[in-house]
Amino acid sequence: MNKNKEEIESTVRSQIDRKMAMKRGYRKKVKVVLERGLRRISRVVLSTDIKIRPYHQNSSMGCDEVGRDVEDGVRKYVEILKSRGIDVETVIALGSRVKGSWKPESDVDVTIIAHNLPPEGRNAISRRIRGLKISMSLSDRPICMGIEPSGCCSPRQFLEGLEHFDIQELDAVLYGKVIYDVGFWRTAMDRYQTLERKYRLDSMSLKTMLKDA
């Protein structure tokens, strides 16, 4: 990759601009409203024996709409994924929940790195089917806390995204909170530090750009 620091920062800005434009779009706003409504209904309809502790002020990821501790909820969510047979390597919390701008109704963004997620599709139909499979297998039901898996991938795919300076992976290494890990995250951080030295990246500048993304 024959890029310099300025080109990399330009690439990152372009990705952020596209992401922010999507966030401001009406489709995204409608989707958020519908998902929050469905989440409230699901909490009433679905019963669960999974207990999540009440929120206390010293919990770093805040509370959900019914006063549950989000960090404890995400840890319970990891156990749900494992019970479904997903070979979880690492789970990283992202977004407003780790950047300090959360509200009780905020979604909980997570990146899930696992070994046995459905393979990439070769056409639009197979990609759609893969998306549905992932949506079902990574759902946070029955706890219904608004956990939103994004950028879910294998360890190899995560490292490739980092090499291409994709903002999902950069956000994870610069802001992410490790919820669960069996060893991969050290490899990911070592890879980022290698890229940082190679391209003389300014991590504080990248963090500033990613702050509201």
N, C-alpha and C positions, 0 to 999 in steps of 0.2 A: 504494500500500500504506500504509494508515493504521495503522502499528504504532509502538509505542514500544520502547525498549530492553528493558524488563522483559518485554513480550509476546514479543519475539524470543527472549530467553533461555529463557522458558518453553516456547516452541515447540521449541527445540533440546533442552532437557532431556527433553521428551516423546519426541522421536525417539530419543534415546540410551537411554531406559528401555525402549522397544520393542526396540531392537537388542540390548541386554544380555539381555533376557528370551529372545530367540531364541537367543542364544549359549549360554544356560544350559539350553536345552531338549534333550531326549534325541535328537531328530531331528538337530539340529546336531552333537551329539557323535558319533552313529553315522556321519553323513556324513563327518566329519573322519577318523575311523578308516578307513573304507572308501577314501577318497581317498588317504590316505597309503600304504595297502597297495597300491593300484593303481599309485601312483607308483613304488614300489619294484620292482614287477613290470615296469612299462614300461621302467624304466632298464635292466633285464637283457635284455628281449626286443627293444627297439628299438635299432638301431645308428645312430650319427650321426658325421659327420666334424666337427661343430662342437666346437671346443675352448674350454673355459672355464677360465680360470686358477685355480690353487689359491688358497685363502683365506689372506690375511695379516692380521695384527692391525690394520693401519691401514685396512682396508676398512670403510666405515661401515655396510653392511647385513648384515654377517656372512657365515656360511657355510651351506651346505645339509648334508644328512645324509651326503654323501660328500666333504665338504671343499672344495666348489667355491665360488668367490667369487660371492655372490649379485648384487652390483651388475653385475659383468661378465656374468653370466648374463642379467640383464634387458636389458642392452644388446644382447646377441646375440638375445634374444627379439624386440626391436624390428625387427631386420633380418629375422627370420623372418616377422613380420607384413607387412613391406613386400614381401617376396618373394612373398607370397600375394595381392598386389594391393591391400592395404588402404592407403588414403590417410591415413597417420598424421600428425596435427598435433602432438599432445603426449602424452607418457606420464609419469604421476606415480606414484611409489611411495608407499604408505601403510602404516598399521598398525604392528605391532610391529617391523617391519624398519627403520622410520625413527624410532620412538619409543624405541628402545633396550631393548626388552623381548623381543627375539627369542630363539628357541632354534633349534638346527640343523634341527629338524623343522618349524619354523613355516612356514606358507604365506607367499607373497609377494604381498601385495595391491597391485594397480595399477589406476589409472583410465586408460582409453585414450580419447583425444579424436580422432575421425577423421571424415572427410567422407563416407565411403561405407559405413557400417554399414547392415545391413538396416533398413528402416523399421519404425516401431511397428505392431503388429498392431491390428486393429479389434475383434477378439473373442478369446475364450480360445484357440481353436484356432490362429489366426494368430499370437497372442502366443507360444504354445508353439513353433510352427514357427520364429519369429524367434529364440527362446531357443536352440533347437538349432543354428540356423545360426551364431549368434554363438559358441556353445560350440565348434563345430568350427573356425570360422575364427580364433578367438583362443586356441586350445589352445596350450600350450607344448611339445607334442611336436615334435621328438624329444628335446629336452634334459631334459624331465621334472623341473623344479625346484620344482614346486608353485606356479607363478605363477597367481594367481587374479584375473582381470579382474572388476572390479565398477564399477558406475556408468558403464559405457561409453556414450559419447554423442557427438553432434556439438558443435562449438563453440557454436552457438546454444543447444542444450539445456543445456550446462554453465552458460552465463551465466544462463539462466532459473532453473536450480536454485539458483544463488547468490542471485539476487533473492528467492527464496522461502526462503532460509536452510536449505536441505536440508543435512543433516550430511555427506553424501558430498562435496559441493563445499566446504563450510566446512573439513572435515578436510584436503582437498587444498591449499587456500590457506594454512592455518595450520600444517600439519605436513608437507605433501607434499614429496618430493624429486624435482626435475625430472630425469628420465632422458633424455628426448628432447623437443625442441621446435623448431618452425620459425617461431615468432613469436607464437603465440596466447597464451602464458602471461603476457606483459606486459599484454595486454588484460584477461585474467582478474584479475590483481593490481590493475590500475587500477580495475576495476569494484568489487572488494572494498573498496579504499580509499575509493572514493566512497560506498559503503554505510556504511562505518565512520564517516565524517564526518557523513553525513546522519542516522544514527540514534544517533550518539555511542556506538558499540559499545565494549565493553571486551574487546579481543582476548585479553588475558591470562586473563580470566574464561572466555571461550569455549574457549581452549586447555586450561584446567584441566578443564572439563567433558568435552572430547573426548579427554583423555589416555588413558583406558582403553577408549574406544569402538571 
